Amino acid sequence: MINFKIVAVIVVLFFLQVEKTTAQQEIDLAGSWGFETDVMDFRRSGVEIRGDGELHDTITLPGITDQYHIGNRTTYKYYDRLTRKYEYMAPAWYRKHVQIPESWDGKRIHLYLERAHWLTAIYSGRKEVNRNDYISVPHIHDLTGYLKPGQENIIDLMIDNRYQYNTHKWDHAHTEFTQINWNGVIGDMKLVALDPVYMDDLQLYPDVKRQQVTVCLSLVNTTGKPFTGKALLEVTGHGLEVKKEMEVASTDSIINLETTLVLGKKMKLWDEFSPDLYQLQCSLLSSGSEEVKQRKQLSFGMREVSAVGDDILLNGHRLHLRGTVNNAEFPLTGHVPMDDASWEHIFNILKSYGMNHMRFHSWCPPAACFRMADKMGVYLEVEMPMWGADAKPGDEARNDFF
């Protein structure tokens, strides 16, 4: 039984892991893409729209169909919401020719789309290679084996912004009443090459009382062979430098590691008045090599959230939350901004009114929002793309999606 009272709201107060990954190879996919609408969803049923299999238009990504006047031109005005100039809700096809370097031979190749709306799928001819329907986090497609190093490859991306689940139509993650139900890709979009053993996840858990942070690292081993190596950890910031080495030796395909880094009595705490951040760098090396296979960097704040009666405590002090609600309303674009500068502007306005927190009603903002909230001392309350009616039992596919 799923407890939707717990699942429905994700409280992300005062802490973010801002992830930067280096020591890997990337190809930026921003720019011109082949494009074609497919209102009748012909291509997935095996019917070529114009008979030759080509895409006959172009579009610039990142971007959405609205900004290129794609869809039905609106000749009326809504009385209950802002009116889109052009409305498109159907599958659309995007194509990119990409030269994959020979040096990527033997690598894991992932396609990263920071935010897409709603279903994305990669096709080879009429065969689906991979699909993803996340609406709150990036879409990552593993295209290893499909893309061939040393030659030009074609990426055929299908995006379907129709409702994939029977969710409440007021969810601000996709409603026409605030953030529009757009089709396209926004934010970063790139191909990433990783070694066959790579860091899949890195999470940090501050412990203020013990003056330490717990590091949870998950590795993926796709070789089918034993892997030995080490993960080098280093925390820096405010004159602090703490290092630690974790040995790795496992035959598993998923390798989970955990350790703690003691920061000591000079550790600074994070709150809205002093948003002091530390940086953790994790470097993965294979046994007998000093070459860094992969490196991840996270920023984090040391804070403790607790409750006494009706009071929320931050670092042992009562917290007075003074905030507003964001419903994903961005009328100039119809979609959330993905850059740091935009969120810095938003939070400067918030703080100029003496507020210290923002609620994100039934949607999740992008990484840029978390980065700037951590930097500027803003508390976030982030929710899943659901309303109360979505918590009703009986739709297992929708529940699994949440």
C-alpha positions as CSV (number, residue, x, y, z in Angstrom):
1,M,0.0,0.0,0.0
2,I,1.4,3.4,-1.0
3,N,1.2,6.1,1.6
4,F,0.3,9.1,-0.7
5,K,0.4,11.5,2.2
6,I,4.1,10.9,2.3
7,V,4.7,10.4,-1.4
8,A,2.6,13.4,-2.6
9,V,5.0,16.1,-1.2
10,I,8.8,16.0,-1.3
11,V,10.2,18.5,1.1
12,V,13.6,19.6,-0.2
13,L,14.2,22.2,2.5
14,F,17.6,23.9,2.6
15,F,19.8,21.3,0.9
16,L,20.8,20.5,-2.6
17,Q,23.3,18.3,-4.3
18,V,24.5,20.4,-7.2
19,E,26.0,17.8,-9.5
20,K,28.8,18.5,-12.0
21,T,30.4,15.6,-13.8
22,T,33.8,15.8,-15.4
23,A,36.5,13.5,-16.7
24,Q,34.0,12.3,-19.3
25,Q,33.4,13.0,-22.9
26,E,30.3,14.9,-24.1
27,I,28.8,16.1,-27.4
28,D,26.5,19.1,-27.2
29,L,23.3,18.5,-29.2
30,A,21.9,22.0,-29.1
31,G,21.3,23.5,-32.5
32,S,19.3,22.6,-35.6
33,W,17.3,19.4,-35.7
34,G,15.2,17.9,-38.5
35,F,11.5,18.1,-37.5
36,E,8.1,16.9,-38.5
37,T,4.7,16.9,-36.8
38,D,2.7,13.6,-36.6
39,V,-0.8,14.5,-35.4
40,M,-2.2,11.1,-36.4
41,D,0.7,9.2,-34.9
42,F,1.4,7.5,-38.2
43,R,5.1,6.8,-37.9
44,R,4.8,4.6,-34.8
45,S,2.2,2.5,-36.6
46,G,4.5,2.0,-39.5
47,V,3.0,4.5,-41.9
48,E,5.4,7.1,-43.4
49,I,3.9,10.5,-43.5
50,R,5.3,11.5,-46.9
51,G,6.5,8.1,-48.1
52,D,10.3,8.8,-48.1
53,G,11.0,8.5,-44.3
54,E,12.6,12.0,-44.2
55,L,11.8,14.9,-41.9
56,H,11.1,17.9,-44.0
57,D,11.2,20.7,-41.6
58,T,13.8,22.0,-39.1
59,I,13.6,23.3,-35.5
60,T,16.2,24.6,-33.1
61,L,16.6,22.8,-29.8
62,P,16.5,23.5,-26.9
63,G,13.1,24.9,-27.6
64,I,9.4,24.1,-27.8
65,T,6.9,24.0,-30.6
66,D,5.0,27.1,-29.5
67,Q,7.9,29.5,-30.1
68,Y,8.2,28.3,-33.7
69,H,4.4,28.8,-34.3
70,I,3.8,25.1,-34.8
71,G,0.3,23.7,-34.3
72,N,-3.1,25.2,-34.5
73,R,-3.2,29.0,-34.6
74,T,-5.6,30.1,-31.8
75,T,-8.4,32.3,-33.1
76,Y,-10.2,32.6,-29.7
77,K,-9.4,33.7,-26.2
78,Y,-9.9,31.6,-23.0
79,Y,-11.7,33.3,-20.1
80,D,-10.1,31.1,-17.4
81,R,-6.5,31.2,-18.4
82,L,-3.9,32.8,-20.7
83,T,-4.3,31.8,-24.3
84,R,-1.5,30.1,-26.3
85,K,-1.0,31.6,-29.7
86,Y,-0.4,28.1,-31.1
87,E,-1.5,24.8,-29.7
88,Y,0.1,21.5,-30.4
89,M,-0.5,18.3,-28.5
90,A,0.5,15.2,-30.4
91,P,3.6,13.2,-31.3
92,A,6.4,15.1,-33.0
93,W,9.7,13.8,-34.5
94,Y,13.1,15.3,-34.2
95,R,16.3,14.1,-36.0
96,K,20.0,14.8,-35.6
97,H,23.0,13.5,-37.5
98,V,25.9,13.1,-35.1
99,Q,29.5,12.0,-35.7
100,I,30.5,9.6,-32.8
101,P,34.3,9.6,-32.2
102,E,36.2,6.4,-32.6
103,S,37.5,7.0,-29.0
104,W,34.0,6.2,-27.7
105,D,34.4,2.6,-28.8
106,G,33.8,0.5,-25.7
107,K,32.2,3.3,-23.8
108,R,28.6,3.5,-22.4
109,I,26.8,6.2,-24.4
110,H,23.9,8.1,-22.8
111,L,21.6,10.7,-24.3
112,Y,20.8,13.3,-21.7
113,L,17.7,15.6,-22.0
114,E,17.5,17.9,-19.0
115,R,13.7,18.3,-19.3
116,A,11.3,17.0,-21.9
117,H,7.5,16.9,-22.1
118,W,6.2,14.2,-21.8
119,L,7.1,10.8,-23.4
120,T,10.5,10.6,-25.2
121,A,11.5,7.6,-27.3
122,I,14.5,6.8,-29.5
123,Y,13.8,5.0,-32.7
124,S,15.8,3.0,-35.2
125,G,13.6,2.9,-38.3
126,R,10.3,1.7,-36.9
127,K,11.7,0.0,-33.9
128,E,11.7,1.7,-30.5
129,V,15.2,1.6,-28.9
130,N,14.5,3.3,-25.6
131,R,11.8,5.3,-23.9
132,N,11.3,7.6,-20.9
133,D,8.3,9.4,-19.4
134,Y,9.6,11.3,-16.4
135,I,8.1,14.7,-16.0
136,S,10.1,16.1,-13.0
137,V,13.7,15.0,-13.8
138,P,16.0,14.6,-16.8
139,H,15.4,11.9,-19.4
140,I,18.5,9.7,-19.8
141,H,18.5,7.2,-22.6
142,D,21.2,4.4,-22.7
143,L,22.0,4.2,-26.4
144,T,25.1,1.9,-26.0
145,G,25.1,-0.5,-28.9
146,Y,22.7,1.6,-31.0
147,L,25.1,4.5,-31.7
148,K,28.2,3.3,-33.5
149,P,31.6,5.0,-32.7
150,G,33.7,6.1,-35.7
151,Q,30.8,7.0,-38.0
152,E,27.9,9.3,-38.4
153,N,24.8,8.3,-36.6
154,I,21.2,9.3,-36.8
155,I,19.2,10.1,-33.6
156,D,15.5,9.9,-34.2
157,L,13.7,11.3,-31.2
158,M,9.9,11.1,-30.8
159,I,8.3,13.3,-28.2
160,D,4.6,12.9,-27.4
161,N,3.2,15.6,-25.1
162,R,-0.3,14.0,-24.8
163,Y,-1.3,12.7,-21.3
164,Q,0.6,9.5,-20.7
165,Y,-1.4,8.7,-17.5
166,N,-4.8,9.6,-16.2
167,T,-3.6,12.4,-14.0
168,H,-5.5,15.4,-12.7
169,K,-5.6,18.1,-15.4
170,W,-4.7,20.8,-12.8
171,D,-1.3,19.4,-12.1
172,H,1.0,22.4,-12.7
173,A,3.7,20.1,-14.2
174,H,1.6,20.0,-17.4
175,T,-1.6,22.0,-17.1
176,E,-2.6,24.5,-19.7
177,F,-3.6,26.9,-16.9
178,T,0.0,27.8,-15.9
179,Q,2.9,26.0,-17.5
180,I,1.5,24.9,-20.9
181,N,1.5,21.3,-22.0
182,W,4.5,22.0,-24.4
183,N,6.3,19.7,-26.8
184,G,10.0,19.9,-27.1
185,V,13.2,19.8,-25.0
186,I,14.5,22.6,-22.7
187,G,17.8,22.9,-20.8
188,D,20.9,20.8,-21.5
189,M,20.9,18.2,-24.2
190,K,24.0,16.1,-24.9
191,L,25.5,12.7,-25.5
192,V,27.8,11.5,-22.7
193,A,30.4,8.8,-23.0
194,L,31.2,6.9,-19.8
195,D,33.6,4.0,-19.0
196,P,32.0,0.5,-18.5
197,V,32.3,1.1,-14.8
198,Y,30.9,4.5,-13.8
199,M,29.3,6.5,-10.9
200,D,25.6,6.3,-11.3
201,D,24.5,8.1,-8.1
202,L,26.1,10.2,-5.3
203,Q,24.2,11.4,-2.3
204,L,25.1,13.3,0.8
205,Y,23.5,13.3,4.3
206,P,24.6,16.0,6.7
207,D,24.8,15.1,10.4
208,V,25.2,18.3,12.4
209,K,25.4,16.7,15.8
210,R,28.3,14.5,14.8
211,Q,29.8,17.2,12.6
212,Q,30.1,14.9,9.7
213,V,28.5,14.1,6.3
214,T,27.6,10.6,5.1
215,V,28.5,9.8,1.5
216,C,26.5,7.2,-0.4
217,L,28.0,6.2,-3.7
218,S,26.5,3.8,-6.3
219,L,28.6,2.4,-9.1
220,V,27.4,0.5,-12.2
221,N,29.6,-2.3,-13.5
222,T,28.6,-3.3,-17.0
223,T,31.7,-5.5,-17.7
224,G,30.4,-8.7,-16.2
225,K,33.9,-9.0,-14.6
226,P,35.3,-8.1,-11.1
227,F,36.2,-4.4,-10.7
228,T,38.9,-3.1,-8.3
229,G,39.7,0.5,-7.8
230,K,39.2,3.4,-5.5
231,A,37.0,6.5,-5.0
232,L,38.8,9.6,-3.8
233,L,36.7,12.0,-1.7
234,E,37.5,15.6,-0.9
235,V,35.4,18.2,0.9
236,T,36.5,21.8,0.6
237,G,35.2,25.2,1.6
238,H,35.6,28.0,4.3
239,G,39.2,26.9,4.9
240,L,38.3,23.3,5.4
241,E,39.9,20.4,3.5
242,V,38.9,16.8,4.4
243,K,40.1,13.8,2.3
244,K,39.3,10.1,2.3
245,E,39.8,7.1,0.1
246,M,37.3,4.3,-0.4
247,E,38.6,1.0,-1.8
248,V,36.3,-0.7,-4.4
249,A,36.4,-4.4,-5.0
250,S,33.3,-6.2,-6.3
251,T,31.9,-8.6,-8.9
252,D,28.4,-7.1,-8.7
253,S,26.7,-5.1,-11.5
254,I,25.6,-2.5,-8.9
255,I,28.1,-1.5,-6.2
256,N,26.9,0.5,-3.3
257,L,29.4,2.2,-1.0
258,E,29.0,4.3,2.1
259,T,31.4,6.3,4.3
260,T,31.5,9.4,6.5
261,L,33.7,12.5,6.4
262,V,34.2,14.3,9.7
263,L,34.2,18.1,9.2
264,G,35.0,19.0,12.8
265,K,34.2,21.8,15.2
266,K,35.0,24.6,12.7
267,M,32.2,23.4,10.5
268,K,29.8,26.2,9.4
269,L,26.0,25.6,9.4
270,W,23.7,26.6,6.6
271,D,20.6,28.7,7.0
272,E,18.8,31.6,5.3
273,F,21.1,34.2,7.0
274,S,24.3,32.4,6.4
275,P,24.0,30.1,3.3
276,D,27.4,28.6,3.7
277,L,28.1,25.8,1.3
278,Y,30.8,23.1,1.0
279,Q,31.9,21.3,-2.1
280,L,32.5,17.5,-2.3
281,Q,34.5,16.1,-5.2
282,C,34.5,12.3,-5.8
283,S,37.0,10.8,-8.3
284,L,36.8,7.2,-9.5
285,L,40.0,5.4,-10.5
286,S,40.6,1.9,-11.5
287,S,43.2,-0.3,-9.8
288,G,46.8,0.4,-10.7
289,S,45.9,3.6,-12.6
290,E,46.2,7.3,-11.6
291,E,43.9,8.3,-14.5
292,V,40.5,9.7,-13.3
293,K,37.8,7.7,-15.0
294,Q,35.0,9.9,-13.8
295,R,34.6,12.9,-11.4
296,K,31.4,14.2,-9.7
297,Q,31.2,17.4,-7.7
298,L,28.4,18.3,-5.3
299,S,27.7,21.3,-3.2
300,F,25.9,20.9,0.1
301,G,25.0,22.7,3.3
302,M,25.3,21.4,6.8
303,R,21.8,21.7,8.4
304,E,19.5,19.7,10.7
305,V,15.7,19.8,10.3
306,S,13.5,18.7,13.3
307,A,10.2,19.4,14.8
308,V,8.9,20.1,18.3
309,G,5.1,20.2,18.5
310,D,3.9,22.5,15.8
311,D,7.3,24.2,15.3
312,I,9.8,23.4,12.6
313,L,13.4,23.7,13.9
314,L,16.5,24.4,11.7
315,N,19.8,23.7,13.5
316,G,17.9,23.8,16.8
317,H,16.2,27.2,16.2
318,R,12.5,27.8,15.5
319,L,12.0,28.5,11.8
320,H,9.4,31.0,10.7
321,L,8.5,30.2,7.1
322,R,7.3,33.2,5.1
323,G,6.7,32.3,1.5
324,T,4.7,32.1,-1.6
325,V,3.6,29.5,-4.1
326,N,4.8,28.9,-7.6
327,N,2.4,27.2,-10.0
328,A,4.9,27.0,-12.9
329,E,3.4,30.3,-14.3
330,F,5.8,31.6,-16.9
331,P,3.6,33.5,-19.4
332,L,6.3,34.9,-21.6
333,T,7.6,31.4,-22.6
334,G,5.0,28.9,-21.3
335,H,7.8,26.8,-19.7
336,V,10.1,27.0,-16.7
337,P,13.5,28.9,-17.1
338,M,16.5,26.5,-16.9
339,D,19.3,29.0,-16.2
340,D,20.8,30.3,-13.0
341,A,20.3,34.0,-13.8
342,S,16.5,33.7,-14.1
343,W,16.2,32.0,-10.8
344,E,18.5,34.5,-9.1
345,H,16.2,37.2,-10.4
346,I,13.1,35.3,-9.0
347,F,14.6,34.7,-5.6
348,N,15.8,38.3,-5.4
349,I,12.2,39.5,-5.8
350,L,11.1,36.9,-3.2
351,K,13.6,38.1,-0.6
352,S,12.9,41.8,-1.3
353,Y,9.5,41.1,0.2
354,G,11.0,39.6,3.3
355,M,10.1,36.0,2.3
356,N,12.3,33.0,2.8
357,H,10.6,30.1,1.1
358,M,8.8,29.0,-2.1
359,R,6.3,26.2,-2.6
360,F,6.2,24.5,-6.0
361,H,2.6,23.4,-6.3
362,S,2.4,20.0,-8.0
363,W,5.6,20.4,-10.0
364,C,9.4,20.2,-9.6
365,P,11.7,23.1,-10.7
366,P,15.0,22.4,-12.5
367,A,18.5,22.1,-11.1
368,A,19.1,25.8,-11.6
369,C,16.4,26.6,-9.1
370,F,18.0,24.4,-6.5
371,R,21.5,25.8,-7.1
372,M,20.4,29.4,-6.6
373,A,18.2,28.6,-3.6
374,D,21.2,27.0,-1.9
375,K,23.4,29.9,-2.8
376,M,20.9,32.6,-1.7
377,G,19.4,31.0,1.4
378,V,15.9,30.1,0.2
379,Y,13.9,27.2,1.5
380,L,12.1,25.0,-1.1
381,E,9.0,22.9,-0.8
382,V,8.8,20.7,-3.9
383,E,5.9,18.5,-4.9
384,M,5.3,15.6,-7.3
385,P,3.1,16.2,-10.4
386,M,-0.1,15.2,-8.7
387,W,-3.2,16.5,-6.9
388,G,-5.3,14.9,-4.2
389,A,-7.5,13.1,-6.7
390,D,-4.5,11.3,-8.1
391,A,-4.0,9.5,-4.7
392,K,-7.0,7.3,-5.3
393,P,-6.1,3.6,-5.6
394,G,-6.8,1.5,-8.7
395,D,-4.4,2.9,-11.3
396,E,-1.2,1.0,-10.8
397,A,0.6,2.4,-13.9
398,R,-0.1,5.9,-12.6
399,N,1.0,5.0,-9.1
400,D,4.3,3.5,-10.5
401,F,4.8,6.7,-12.4
402,F,4.6,8.8,-9.3
